[in-house]
Amino acid sequence: MTNNTNLFVHLSREKILLMGNWFSKELPYFDIERKLPLLLIDTIQEYGIDSICVYNWPWSFTTLRLGCLIINTIEKYAEKDIVLYSIGKQKLLAQAYKDWLLPSIWYVFIGQKKNMWEVKKLVDEELERSTRIVSVQDMEQLPEKYFIDACDHMLLEYLEESNMVDIHGDGSHIFVSYKDQKRPYDIFTIAKKVDELEPNYCMEPQIG
């Protein structure tokens, strides 16, 4: 068994993914407030996890909120010190765009009321402020090159699945895959070390 004891937690898909160098587990979006703590505790104990990196933006607001809360609580009361890292989708995909892996136009699910947004440019770690909600009518005039977020959304039927970006990780790297290209990024270089995880919503949830 490898000595690597780091865990990558993907909170930005329809299923929560837990990945290490020698294992991968998934948890469907259902009853996560009860099932995720058990899965995390079992994984930490089984593999002796020393650090957790969370892919933290955006998917379901509930998943982000509960995922971060549960991980913070487990980290606080764990029998051993666990170091936390956080990486936002905007930073990771902006870096992949700078590395010529991704085109500049993309479609991303942001969580609130199942909206799909078009982003025409990535600037450093931020989204260009001209982002807009995409409608069915917009699907009639798609750009020649674009990429789409891996998500479950009603507009996906109008978009080419071959343009979907896949994000996954192991104990030391996050991998961005697009078409026939795959780029690794060192977790401890690209992610931010944090004392406590904060849900990265991109836009504030609307309650009520």
TIROTOR-9981 format. One line per 8 residues: number of its first residue (from 1); their letters; for each residue x, y, z of C-alpha. Coordinates in steps of 0.1 Angstrom, whole numbers, plus 5000, padded with zeros to 4 digits. Example, Ala and Ser with C-alpha at 12.3 -4.5 7.8 and 13.67 -1.06 7.14 Angstrom:
2
1 = AS = 5123:4955:5078; 5137:4989:5071
END
This chain:
208
1 = MTNNTNLF = 5000:5000:5000; 5012:5035:4991; 5022:5059:5019; 5000:5086:5004; 4972:5094:5028; 4954:5122:5011; 4917:5123:5001; 4901:5142:4973
9 = VHLSREKI = 4864:5150:4978; 4844:5161:4948; 4813:5181:4959; 4805:5195:4924; 4787:5166:4907; 4753:5149:4911; 4772:5123:4932; 4797:5130:4959
17 = LLMGNWFS = 4830:5114:4950; 4858:5104:4974; 4891:5095:4957; 4925:5085:4967; 4955:5069:4949; 4941:5034:4954; 4904:5038:4959; 4873:5056:4947
25 = KELPYFDI = 4839:5058:4964; 4807:5075:4955; 4776:5086:4973; 4744:5095:4954; 4727:5127:4963; 4702:5113:4988; 4703:5114:5026; 4738:5128:5026
33 = ERKLPLLL = 4735:5143:5061; 4734:5108:5074; 4754:5088:5049; 4783:5111:5042; 4797:5113:5078; 4797:5075:5080; 4815:5072:5046; 4841:5098:5055
41 = IDTIQEYG = 4848:5083:5089; 4852:5049:5075; 4875:5062:5047; 4896:5082:5072; 4900:5052:5095; 4906:5026:5068; 4933:5046:5049; 4947:5067:5077
49 = IDSICVYN = 4938:5100:5059; 4961:5130:5068; 4946:5156:5045; 4914:5163:5026; 4911:5184:4995; 4876:5195:4986; 4865:5205:4951; 4842:5232:4962
57 = WPWSFTTL = 4821:5251:4936; 4793:5249:4925; 4767:5222:4924; 4738:5219:4947; 4738:5245:4975; 4726:5218:4999; 4755:5195:4989; 4781:5222:4993
65 = RLGCLIIN = 4767:5234:5027; 4763:5200:5042; 4795:5186:5027; 4816:5214:5041; 4799:5213:5075; 4803:5176:5078; 4840:5177:5068; 4847:5206:5092
73 = TIEKYAEK = 4830:5187:5121; 4849:5155:5114; 4882:5174:5111; 4876:5191:5144; 4869:5160:5164; 4891:5135:5146; 4916:5116:5167; 4945:5128:5144
81 = DIVLYSIG = 4952:5162:5128; 4937:5164:5093; 4948:5193:5070; 4921:5208:5048; 4925:5222:5013; 4899:5238:4991; 4899:5244:4953; 4872:5263:4934
89 = KQKLLAQA = 4860:5253:4900; 4867:5288:4886; 4904:5286:4896; 4910:5251:4883; 4892:5257:4850; 4909:5291:4845; 4942:5274:4849; 4933:5248:4824
97 = YKDWLLPS = 4922:5275:4800; 4955:5293:4804; 4973:5260:4796; 4954:5258:4763; 4935:5228:4774; 4900:5244:4772; 4883:5268:4749; 4871:5302:4763
105 = IWYVFIGQ = 4834:5297:4762; 4818:5273:4786; 4784:5264:4801; 4782:5257:4838; 4755:5248:4863; 4756:5271:4893; 4731:5256:4917; 4703:5281:4921
113 = KKNMWEVK = 4670:5269:4905; 4689:5247:4881; 4702:5276:4861; 4728:5270:4834; 4752:5300:4828; 4773:5309:4798; 4808:5322:4806; 4826:5339:4777
121 = KLVDEELE = 4859:5344:4793; 4879:5333:4824; 4899:5360:4840; 4924:5348:4865; 4903:5331:4892; 4871:5351:4885; 4843:5347:4860; 4838:5376:4836
129 = RSTRIVSV = 4809:5396:4849; 4790:5393:4816; 4778:5358:4826; 4742:5352:4817; 4716:5325:4821; 4712:5303:4791; 4678:5295:4776; 4666:5269:4751
137 = QDMEQLPE = 4667:5295:4724; 4704:5301:4729; 4710:5264:4721; 4701:5271:4685; 4733:5292:4679; 4761:5274:4697; 4797:5286:4692; 4820:5263:4673
145 = KYFIDACD = 4842:5256:4703; 4829:5254:4739; 4830:5231:4769; 4804:5221:4793; 4803:5213:4830; 4796:5177:4840; 4762:5180:4855; 4726:5168:4853
153 = HMLLEYLE = 4707:5197:4836; 4677:5199:4813; 4697:5218:4787; 4724:5191:4783; 4703:5174:4756; 4711:5204:4734; 4748:5202:4740; 4774:5178:4727
161 = ESNMVDIH = 4784:5153:4754; 4819:5151:4738; 4825:5187:4749; 4820:5178:4786; 4849:5183:4810; 4856:5157:4836; 4873:5164:4869; 4886:5137:4891
169 = GDGSHIFV = 4915:5133:4916; 4936:5110:4937; 4957:5116:4968; 4980:5141:4951; 4966:5154:4918; 4935:5168:4903; 4930:5158:4867; 4911:5179:4841
177 = SYKDQKRP = 4901:5159:4811; 4887:5174:4779; 4883:5154:4746; 4915:5135:4742; 4936:5157:4766; 4942:5151:4802; 4961:5175:4825; 4972:5168:4861
185 = YDIFTIAK = 4975:5196:4887; 4993:5191:4920; 4967:5194:4948; 4991:5211:4972; 5002:5237:4946; 4969:5247:4931; 4945:5242:4961; 4944:5266:4991
193 = KVDELEPN = 4951:5254:5026; 4923:5264:5049; 4915:5262:5086; 4878:5257:5079; 4859:5250:5047; 4835:5276:5035; 4810:5267:5008; 4819:5285:4975
201 = YCMEPQIG = 4785:5292:4960; 4795:5317:4933; 4761:5333:4939; 4743:5336:4971; 4714:5311:4977; 4679:5326:4977; 4660:5313:5007; 4622:5312:5005
END
